[in-house]
Amino acid sequence: MANQTFTVNLPDEPYSQATTSNESFDCEYTGPRYVMMQIDKDDFQVREGGRGDKADDRSIDPSFFERDEYNYVVVDSTASATHAMYCAYVTHEYTHADIADYEENLEDADGNEWTWTHQYEGTSGMLAHLHWSDSLLNDVVGVGWSGPVLRTHNNTRQSVLDGCKAQYQTIDAALLDTANQTMTDADRTTLVNHSAWLKVVEADVRYKDINHWKIPFPAEPLPYFELPD
């Protein structure tokens, strides 16, 4: 087994690809010394194809593997910190210090304040947490290695606003559908208030300067209601 240390840049904040704060943390690769990388010839994505602790291990001999759709490169994790990072990314065998969760104090256009918290991993898993999966590439006959790429948020702002609109339209229709609903007065009040809040979000005024993933959606579940016809 190899034990090689490498450094990972921490983005300025979650879902950002900027690293201007120059914060980083060290990882220790704990996997096998040699990792045979299986590289897709079409999109250059790199995955683990085999592993071994000796260079002549049959498990990392490309001649025993399918060659039509893949290229193969054997990486020695002890050759450099970068090689150790590549091996850690594909094998998930590494450790690091417990990274402090990200916290940010926010205020919307109406003066409401809250703290947005993003929980990081414990003592392993930060490579996958920070980077897109399958974003380590190797164009073996072109530019060579690139990535992995820092994550951005999965949802667009418009998709969140559209989702809020669809939800309040459903709630409003259910509130009008009194013949098929058995909700209590308290449940009705909760749904009315939530619909009103969703309309505020969808208008994109109160939270216009807030990243959409930081909008403080209520954590409490909504009361049950029958979907309107």
Secondary structure as UniProt FT lines:
FT   STRAND          4..10
FT   TURN            14..15
FT   TURN            20..21
FT   STRAND          23..29
FT   STRAND          34..40
FT   TURN            41..43
FT   STRAND          45..52
FT   TURN            55..56
FT   HELIX           58..60
FT   HELIX           62..64
FT   STRAND          70..76
FT   TURN            77..78
FT   HELIX           81..91
FT   STRAND          94..96
FT   STRAND          102..107
FT   TURN            109..110
FT   STRAND          113..118
FT   HELIX           126..130
FT   TURN            133..134
FT   STRAND          137..139
FT   TURN            140..143
FT   STRAND          144..146
FT   HELIX           157..176
FT   HELIX           178..180
FT   HELIX           185..203
FT   TURN            206..209
FT   HELIX           212..214
//
